[in-house]
Amino acid sequence: MEIRYSKAAEKAIRAMDKQTKQRIHNGILGLMHKPPVGDIKLMQGYSDGRYRLRVGKYRIVYKFGLENQLEILHIINIGSRGDIYK
């Protein structure tokens, strides 16, 4: 499995402190298990199969995809609870 980050997700991670980065990283590693581990919910209003993972006050928006038989985890966005859904 491969992980790909959007520019928005990379920017959000760079702005976090070291402890928060580690918590986010551990949450993303939990998504690589079968089945994924964590507080996960399917996001309504999207037809591309987006999910959100809750890590404390932060939310990680992601989806799974396939490319040449390789499963890819697309991290779409990372942000605080109040800002991520806007």
C-alpha positions as CSV (number, residue, x, y, z in Angstrom):
1,M,0.0,0.0,0.0
2,E,1.2,3.5,-0.9
3,I,0.3,6.8,0.8
4,R,-0.2,10.0,-1.2
5,Y,-0.7,13.4,0.4
6,S,-2.4,16.3,-1.2
7,K,-0.7,19.7,-1.1
8,A,-3.2,20.9,1.5
9,A,-2.5,17.9,3.7
10,E,1.3,18.4,3.5
11,K,0.9,22.1,4.4
12,A,-1.3,21.2,7.4
13,I,1.3,18.7,8.7
14,R,4.2,21.1,8.3
15,A,2.3,23.7,10.5
16,M,1.8,21.2,13.4
17,D,3.9,20.8,16.5
18,K,6.0,17.6,16.9
19,Q,3.6,15.8,19.3
20,T,0.6,16.5,17.0
21,K,2.5,15.3,13.9
22,Q,3.3,12.0,15.7
23,R,-0.4,11.5,16.7
24,I,-1.5,12.2,13.1
25,H,1.2,9.8,11.7
26,N,0.0,7.1,14.1
27,G,-3.6,7.6,13.0
28,I,-2.6,7.3,9.3
29,L,-0.6,4.1,10.0
30,G,-3.8,2.7,11.6
31,L,-5.5,3.2,8.2
32,M,-3.1,0.8,6.6
33,H,-4.5,-2.2,8.6
34,K,-7.2,-4.5,7.3
35,P,-9.8,-3.3,8.5
36,P,-8.6,0.2,9.2
37,V,-8.3,1.2,12.9
38,G,-9.7,4.3,14.5
39,D,-12.8,6.5,14.7
40,I,-13.8,6.3,11.0
41,K,-17.0,7.5,9.3
42,L,-18.1,7.7,5.7
43,M,-18.5,11.3,4.7
44,Q,-22.0,12.2,3.4
45,G,-22.4,14.3,0.3
46,Y,-19.4,12.8,-1.6
47,S,-19.7,10.1,-4.3
48,D,-16.0,9.2,-4.3
49,G,-16.0,7.2,-1.1
50,R,-14.3,9.7,1.2
51,Y,-13.9,8.9,4.9
52,R,-12.8,10.9,7.9
53,L,-10.6,9.7,10.7
54,R,-10.9,11.5,14.1
55,V,-7.6,12.0,15.9
56,G,-8.4,14.2,18.9
57,K,-9.6,17.6,17.7
58,Y,-8.2,16.9,14.2
59,R,-9.8,15.2,11.2
60,I,-8.1,13.4,8.4
61,V,-10.1,13.2,5.2
62,Y,-9.0,10.3,3.0
63,K,-10.1,7.7,0.4
64,F,-8.7,4.5,-1.0
65,G,-8.0,3.9,-4.7
66,L,-6.3,1.4,-7.0
67,E,-3.6,2.1,-9.5
68,N,-2.1,-0.9,-11.4
69,Q,-3.1,-3.4,-8.8
70,L,-1.5,-1.2,-6.1
71,E,-3.8,0.1,-3.3
72,I,-3.3,3.8,-2.7
73,L,-4.3,5.7,0.4
74,H,-5.1,9.3,-0.7
75,I,-4.9,11.8,2.2
76,I,-7.1,14.6,0.9
77,N,-7.0,17.1,3.8
78,I,-6.1,17.4,7.5
79,G,-7.5,20.0,9.8
80,S,-9.2,20.9,13.0
81,R,-12.7,19.9,13.7
82,G,-14.2,23.3,13.0
83,D,-12.4,24.0,9.8
84,I,-12.1,20.7,7.9
85,Y,-15.7,20.5,6.7
86,K,-15.9,24.0,5.2
